[in-house]
Amino acid sequence: MKLLTTTLFLAYFLPNTSAFIPTQPSSRHHTPTILHADNPAKPFVTNAKTIASAVHSLSGQTIVVKYGGNAMTTPELARGFCEDIATLQRLGLRIVVVHGGGPMINKMLEKVGVESRFEGGMRVSTKEVVDVAAMVLCGDVNKSISGGIVLAGGRAFGLSGRDDGLLQCTKLWGGDDGSLDLGNVGQVKVVNTDLINELLDGGITPVIAPIGMGVKGAEDDEVVYNINADVAAGRIAGELRAARVLFLTDIAGVLDKEMQL
C-alpha cells in the first residue's frame, strides 16, 4: 500500500481549518478542509498500522475534492494529485473531483484576444469568454485529470455540467444588491445526483468541469453557463450529503472582508 505524505489522504485526518462553503447547498452534512498546494500538510500518518486502522472508518464515505487550477500548474503537482485519488479509491472512498482551470483559461483568452475581468471574485462571462472557458475546462484540463487518475491505477470519467443535465443553472447576478450583470455566470439550481452516484457505485470517480446548462424546460435551457468551481463543489457536496469537502488550492486559506485568514 502506498503511503501518502501530502494532499488528500492527510487532509482527511487534519483538524478542520475552516467551515467555509461559498454557497448555501441544500444540506450541511459535510466539513470543509483547505489544503495549500505549495505547503502541504506535514505528514503525520507515518506507518501502515495507522493507515490500516483508518481504512475501515473511511471506506464507503463520499468526499468532494475541489482541485484548483493553480494547484495543477506543474507536472509534479498534477501527477501527485492523480496518484492520491487512485490510492484513496483503493481504500474504498467515493471521490468526486470538481476542478477549476483559471490559469489555463487566462492563457487561452490572451491567445485568442478575448478580454476578461473579475467582479467580486467572479469572472464576468460573455458568450465569447464562456466559449473559451468551456473549450479549456471540458477539453484538455478535464481529460488530463481523468486520464491521469487512470494512469495512476484508478478509475475516472471526465464530464461537464452539461452532460445529462448534471449541473442546471439560472443566471447569477452580482453586487451587494444583486444588480451587477456578470454575463453567463451560473447559479446551480439542480444537481443530477443519480448520474454521480451511478459512477460512484461503479467505483468510478466523476471528474467534473464547472460548465453548466440552463434548467431543463426553462427559457434559458440552451444557455451555456460558467460556474465558479468552489461554488459548484459546495453545491454538489450538499446534494450528495458528502462527508467532507476538500479545497486543494494555492492560497493560504479563506479570507474575510478584511483579507484576514
N, C-alpha and C positions, 0 to 999 in steps of 0.2 A: 504494500500500500504506500503510495506516495505521501510524504509528509509535506503539507503546505506550510510555508513560513510567511506568506504575505496574503493580502487581499481577502478573498471571500471567506475561506474557512475560519480564519482567525476572527473575522468580524462577527461571526456567529456567537463568539464567546466574549466579545467586548462588552463592557458596561455601555449602556446607551449614552451617546454623546449629544443627542438631540431628540426632540419629539416633534419634528417638523415635517409636514407634508404640505406642498404648496397648493392644495386644493382641498375640498371637503368631500371625500369619497363617501359612499353610502354606508360604509362600515369602518370602524376604527379598531379592528382586531389585529392590527399589525404595529410593529415597533420599529421605527427607522433607525439605522445606524449609518453614520457617514464615515467614509474612508478617504484619506488623502492619497492620491496616486503616487506622488513623489516622496511620500514619507509614510509607508505602510506601517501597520501596527507591529510593534515589536513581538517577535514570536514568543509565545509562552505555552503553546501546545507543543510540548517538546519531545514526547515519546509516544510510541504506538499504543501503550496501555491507556494513556489519556484519551487518545483518539478513539480507540475501541470502545471505551466506556461512554463516549459521546454519541456513537453511531446510532444506538438504539433510540435515544431521545430525538434525534434529528430525522430519522427515517420517516418518510411519508409527509413531511411538512412542506408547505409551499412557501417559497421566498421569491420576491420580485427584486431583480437587480437592475438598477439604472446605471448604464455604462456610458459615462460622459465622453464626448468627442476628444477632449483634451487628455483623457486617460488612455487613449489608444494611439497616440501620436508617434510612438516608437515601436519597432518590431518586438522588442523585449516585453514591453507592457502588454501588447496585444496577445502575444503567444502565452504569457503567463496567465492572463485572464482566461483564455480558452482552455488551458490546462486545468485551471482551478474549477471551471464549470464542469469539465468532464469528470474530474475527481469527485466533486460533490454529487454528480449524478450517480456515480458508482456507490456512494454512501446512501443512496436512496432518497435524496431530496428531490422535490418537484420544483424546478427552477424556471422562472420566466425572465428573459432578458429584454429590457426596453433600452434602446440605445439612442444617443444623440449623434452629432457629427458636425458641430458648428465650425471648427477649423476647416474641414473639408468643403463645407458649403461656402464659406467665405472665399476660399481659394478659387472655387469654380465660378462664383459670382464675379469675382475680379477678372477671371479669364475671359468670360463672355461679355463683360462690360455692363452688368446689371447692378444698379445701385441698391444698397440695402442699409437700413438703420434700425436702431432699437429704441423702444419706448417702454420704460418701466420693466426692463428685463426681457421684453418680448420683441421678437423680430417682426417688424412691420412687413406683412407678406402680401405683396401684389401678386397677380397671377404669374408674372414672369419670375418672381422670387420663388413662389411655390413650385413652379415647373422645375427650376434648378434644384431646389431642396429635395423634391421627390426623386429626381434623377440620381442625385448623390446618395441619399439615405436608403432608398429602396434598391439601389444598384450595388455598387462596389462595397459600400460600408456594410450593408446588411449581409451580403453574401460572403464577405471576408470573415465576419464574425461567425456565421453559421458554419462556413467551411472550416474555419479554424478549430471550432469545437469538435467537428467530425474528425479532423486530422489528429486531434489530441485523444481520440478514442471515445468520444461521447457521441450523442445523437442530438441533432438540432435541425430546425426547419425555419428558414427565413421567410418572413411575410410582413406586410404593412397593414395599417389600419383600414385600408380599403378592401382587403381580401375577406370575402364572406361577411362583409359588414362588421368587421372586428371592432373598429372604433368609429362610431357615428357621432357627428358633432353639430352644434349650432355655432353661429358666428360669435366670437368673443370680442367684446368691446373693452377698451382700456380706460385708464384715467380714474381719478377718485370718484367722479360722478358717472362713470360708465359711458362717456360720450366720445371717447377717443377712438377713431377708426383705425384698427390695426390691420385692415385688409382681410385676407382669408386665413386668419388665425382661428383655430377651432377650440371650442369648449366641449369636452367629451360628455355626451349625454347617455350613450348606450355602449356597453362593452359586451361583445359576443363571448361570454364565458364558456359556452358549450364548445366552441372551437378550441379555445385554450385548454380546457380540461380534456378534450379528446386527445390532443397531442400529449399532454402530461400523463394521461392514463396509459399511453403507449410508450412511455419512457423517453419522450422527445421534448427537448427544450424549445419553446417558441422564442424566436429572436425577432422582436417587433420594431419596425421602423415607425416613428410617430407621424405618419401621414394618414389623415383620415378622410372620411366622406361625410356628406350631409346625412341627416336622419332619413332612413328609407321611407318614401312616401311624402316627404316634405318638399316644398318648392325648391329648396336648395340641395336636393339629394344628389345632384350631379357635380356639385362644387367639391373641389379637392382642397382640403384644409391642412395647413401646417400646425402641428400641435407641439407645445413645449414638452420636451421629453420628461422633465421632472413631474409635470402635472399628469402626463399620461401614465407614468409609473405609479403615482399615488392613486389615481382613479382605478387602474387595473387591480392594484393590490386590494383596494377596498371592495371591489366587486368579487374578487376571488376569496375574500376573507383570509388573506395571506398572513402567515405567522410573523413575517418580518419583511421590511423593505431595506435594501442596502443601496446607498448612493455612492458610487465609485467616481470620484471627481478629483480635480486638480486644485480646488480651493480648500482653505483650512477648515471650513465649516460653514454653517448657516449664519448670515449676518443680519442684525436687526436694522432698524431705520437709521441708527447712529453708526452703522457699519461696524458694529462690535460683534464678536462671536457670542 
